């Protein structure tokens, strides 16, 4: 495994996409994609790989759109 935890992840589709969510006054929340989540082999957890961290502290995990 590499230091960034990505070994074995290339080519695999993530189980979840990680988003930073910012509330906006009078409007819908702003979702910004910041990373992905892959399940552990034993099914008891996830590795979350982030490219950025949210300023608000809120991270939402959503299933990827079928493409």
Residue pairs with C-beta under 8 A, 6 or more apart in sequence:
1 7
1 8
4 49
5 47
5 49
6 49
9 38
9 47
9 49
12 38
13 64
14 36
14 37
14 38
14 64
15 37
15 38
15 39
15 46
15 63
15 64
16 36
16 37
16 46
16 61
16 62
16 63
16 64
17 33
17 35
17 36
17 37
17 61
17 62
17 63
17 64
18 33
18 34
18 35
18 36
18 37
18 48
18 50
18 59
18 60
18 61
19 31
19 32
19 33
19 34
19 59
19 60
19 61
19 62
20 31
20 32
20 34
20 52
20 53
20 54
20 55
20 56
20 58
20 59
21 29
21 30
21 31
21 32
21 54
21 56
21 58
21 59
21 60
22 29
22 30
22 32
22 54
22 55
22 56
22 58
23 29
23 56
24 30
31 60
32 52
32 54
34 50
34 51
34 52
34 53
34 54
34 59
35 48
35 49
35 50
35 51
35 52
36 48
36 49
37 46
37 47
37 48
37 49
37 61
38 46
38 47
38 49
39 45
39 46
40 46
40 47
48 59
48 61
50 59
